[in-house]
Amino acid sequence: MLPAKHSCIIIGNTSLLIRCAKCLISSDWEIKWIGSSDPKVIAFCRQEDIPIITDSSSYKTELCSTEYDYLFSIVNDVILDLEMISSA
């Protein structure tokens, strides 16, 4: 039996987020979506066919309606409230 695939959501900006996402992809993680307003991250998501959410006011709704294992906040300037963090 194959081990279960880990899933995650990433919120943040900069090339550090992109490098981390590439590491996760190469380790066979499923990235449910990425939240970012960074043009380079948005381009990366389009290239990798990863859903992108650019409006930070939508993060809470999306976090609460998505099943995932881990939430990564990488160079993120958006404050995530307790409900958002505890939804993982």
Backbone as CSV, one residue per row, in Angstrom:
resi,resn,N_x,N_y,N_z,CA_x,CA_y,CA_z,C_x,C_y,C_z
1,MET,0.837,-1.178,0.000,0.000,0.000,0.000,0.887,1.248,0.000
2,LEU,0.556,2.220,-0.839,1.306,3.466,-0.900,0.956,4.354,0.288
3,PRO,1.943,5.084,0.799,1.636,6.007,1.897,0.704,7.113,1.415
4,ALA,-0.075,7.643,2.334,-1.009,8.716,1.980,-0.230,9.948,1.519
5,LYS,-0.759,10.613,0.537,-0.156,11.828,0.021,-0.525,12.984,0.943
6,HIS,0.469,13.775,1.330,0.196,14.952,2.152,-0.361,16.066,1.278
7,SER,-1.234,16.872,1.867,-1.781,18.016,1.145,-1.544,19.282,1.956
8,CYS,-1.475,20.391,1.252,-1.220,21.653,1.946,-1.810,22.833,1.187
9,ILE,-1.831,23.933,1.897,-2.147,25.247,1.342,-0.973,26.134,1.715
10,ILE,-0.570,26.986,0.794,0.535,27.909,1.050,0.010,29.331,0.873
11,ILE,0.329,30.186,1.834,-0.028,31.602,1.746,1.247,32.404,1.925
12,GLY,1.490,33.350,1.026,2.673,34.186,1.158,3.130,34.783,-0.153
13,ASN,4.404,35.159,-0.177,4.968,35.866,-1.315,6.441,35.522,-1.493
14,THR,7.018,36.003,-2.524,8.438,35.983,-2.886,8.906,34.642,-3.452
15,SER,10.130,34.682,-3.923,10.725,33.487,-4.519,10.942,32.385,-3.490
16,LEU,11.006,32.721,-2.207,11.130,31.686,-1.187,9.901,30.778,-1.208
17,LEU,8.710,31.347,-1.349,7.494,30.539,-1.459,7.588,29.618,-2.667
18,ILE,8.048,30.139,-3.779,8.160,29.330,-4.996,9.132,28.181,-4.787
19,ARG,10.280,28.453,-4.170,11.257,27.384,-3.912,10.676,26.318,-2.990
20,CYS,9.962,26.752,-1.956,9.339,25.783,-1.039,8.281,24.956,-1.762
21,ALA,7.477,25.596,-2.590,6.444,24.887,-3.345,7.079,23.850,-4.277
22,LYS,8.170,24.205,-4.921,8.862,23.256,-5.799,9.364,22.050,-5.015
23,CYS,9.876,22.284,-3.812,10.337,21.172,-2.958,9.168,20.263,-2.592
24,LEU,8.039,20.860,-2.252,6.854,20.069,-1.909,6.379,19.253,-3.103
25,ILE,6.336,19.876,-4.270,5.910,19.175,-5.486,6.848,18.003,-5.782
26,SER,8.150,18.232,-5.657,9.108,17.164,-5.956,9.044,16.036,-4.923
27,SER,8.477,16.327,-3.748,8.288,15.295,-2.716,6.893,14.692,-2.762
28,ASP,6.182,14.956,-3.857,4.866,14.382,-4.126,3.767,14.885,-3.188
29,TRP,3.874,16.111,-2.727,2.807,16.735,-1.950,1.763,17.289,-2.911
30,GLU,0.546,17.356,-2.436,-0.530,17.987,-3.206,-0.729,19.399,-2.647
31,ILE,-0.528,20.398,-3.490,-0.783,21.779,-3.094,-2.201,22.110,-3.533
32,LYS,-3.095,22.273,-2.567,-4.510,22.526,-2.868,-4.697,23.879,-3.534
33,TRP,-4.047,24.901,-2.987,-4.034,26.222,-3.586,-2.969,27.072,-2.912
34,ILE,-2.617,28.162,-3.581,-1.675,29.126,-3.029,-2.374,30.473,-2.973
35,GLY,-2.204,31.156,-1.859,-2.727,32.505,-1.702,-1.594,33.510,-1.796
36,SER,-1.655,34.385,-2.789,-0.588,35.357,-2.987,-1.025,36.451,-3.949
37,SER,-0.469,37.645,-3.737,-0.679,38.737,-4.696,0.611,39.040,-5.452
38,ASP,1.643,38.254,-5.215,2.949,38.437,-5.851,2.884,37.980,-7.312
39,PRO,3.190,38.858,-8.265,3.113,38.483,-9.684,3.955,37.253,-10.048
40,LYS,5.119,37.091,-9.418,5.964,35.930,-9.723,5.328,34.638,-9.205
41,VAL,4.700,34.701,-8.048,4.017,33.528,-7.500,2.803,33.197,-8.363
42,ILE,2.073,34.207,-8.775,0.903,33.993,-9.636,1.329,33.322,-10.945
43,ALA,2.419,33.798,-11.539,2.925,33.186,-12.781,3.348,31.742,-12.541
44,PHE,4.002,31.476,-11.414,4.408,30.115,-11.068,3.182,29.206,-10.959
45,CYS,2.142,29.678,-10.285,0.925,28.876,-10.120,0.297,28.546,-11.465
46,ARG,0.258,29.507,-12.341,-0.308,29.269,-13.671,0.536,28.252,-14.438
47,GLN,1.845,28.368,-14.321,2.763,27.442,-14.998,2.602,26.026,-14.463
48,GLU,2.408,25.877,-13.161,2.307,24.567,-12.519,0.862,24.074,-12.388
49,ASP,-0.076,24.864,-12.865,-1.501,24.528,-12.793,-1.969,24.335,-11.341
50,ILE,-1.535,25.249,-10.471,-1.935,25.256,-9.067,-2.962,26.371,-8.892
51,PRO,-4.104,26.088,-8.292,-5.074,27.158,-8.065,-4.458,28.297,-7.246
52,ILE,-4.751,29.527,-7.650,-4.204,30.711,-6.982,-5.349,31.594,-6.495
53,ILE,-5.227,32.077,-5.272,-6.197,33.030,-4.726,-5.433,34.319,-4.464
54,THR,-5.798,35.371,-5.168,-5.070,36.630,-5.062,-5.717,37.611,-4.088
55,ASP,-6.952,37.380,-3.738,-7.674,38.282,-2.828,-7.595,37.735,-1.403
56,SER,-6.811,38.391,-0.557,-6.597,37.887,0.806,-7.877,37.853,1.630
57,SER,-8.873,38.621,1.253,-10.137,38.581,1.996,-10.884,37.266,1.751
58,SER,-10.462,36.499,0.762,-11.077,35.193,0.465,-10.389,34.034,1.181
59,TYR,-9.247,34.276,1.794,-8.488,33.191,2.411,-9.310,32.438,3.457
60,LYS,-9.975,33.169,4.328,-10.703,32.523,5.429,-11.760,31.557,4.892
61,THR,-12.566,32.011,3.947,-13.611,31.171,3.365,-13.006,29.948,2.696
62,GLU,-11.949,30.154,1.947,-11.316,29.052,1.221,-10.648,28.068,2.182
63,LEU,-9.993,28.579,3.228,-9.359,27.693,4.205,-10.387,26.813,4.904
64,CYS,-11.509,27.409,5.242,-12.544,26.666,5.970,-13.301,25.679,5.081
65,SER,-13.229,25.864,3.772,-13.975,24.975,2.872,-13.077,23.976,2.130
66,THR,-11.791,23.978,2.440,-10.848,23.074,1.772,-10.306,22.071,2.784
67,GLU,-10.275,20.802,2.388,-9.650,19.783,3.236,-8.161,19.729,2.907
68,TYR,-7.325,19.842,3.939,-5.883,19.803,3.753,-5.221,19.398,5.062
69,ASP,-3.948,19.004,4.971,-3.212,18.551,6.144,-2.397,19.660,6.812
70,TYR,-1.760,20.489,6.008,-0.848,21.500,6.541,-1.100,22.857,5.893
71,LEU,-0.893,23.904,6.685,-0.955,25.281,6.202,0.430,25.886,6.369
72,PHE,1.012,26.342,5.265,2.321,26.987,5.314,2.151,28.479,5.025
73,SER,2.688,29.290,5.910,2.686,30.741,5.755,4.131,31.158,5.528
74,ILE,4.458,31.551,4.293,5.844,31.800,3.900,5.975,33.239,3.395
75,VAL,6.721,34.044,4.122,6.884,35.466,3.811,5.498,36.069,3.561
76,ASN,4.638,35.886,4.534,3.236,36.288,4.419,2.998,37.547,5.222
77,ASP,2.459,38.573,4.568,2.173,39.828,5.266,0.700,39.965,5.672
78,VAL,-0.062,38.884,5.510,-1.471,38.875,5.904,-1.585,38.186,7.260
79,ILE,-2.237,38.834,8.203,-2.435,38.227,9.516,-3.534,37.195,9.428
80,LEU,-3.206,35.954,9.816,-4.165,34.859,9.797,-4.754,34.725,11.195
81,ASP,-6.085,34.789,11.288,-6.691,34.693,12.615,-6.740,33.238,13.084
82,LEU,-7.109,33.051,14.338,-7.085,31.733,14.968,-7.971,30.730,14.216
83,GLU,-9.125,31.161,13.758,-10.019,30.253,13.019,-9.357,29.748,11.752
84,MET,-8.630,30.641,11.074,-7.941,30.252,9.839,-6.834,29.253,10.140
85,ILE,-6.076,29.501,11.187,-4.959,28.641,11.527,-5.447,27.278,12.019
86,SER,-6.511,27.265,12.776,-6.983,26.000,13.364,-7.790,25.151,12.385
87,SER,-8.005,25.621,11.168,-8.783,24.839,10.218,-7.983,23.695,9.602
88,ALA,-6.687,23.694,9.786,-5.844,22.617,9.224,-6.043,21.326,10.003
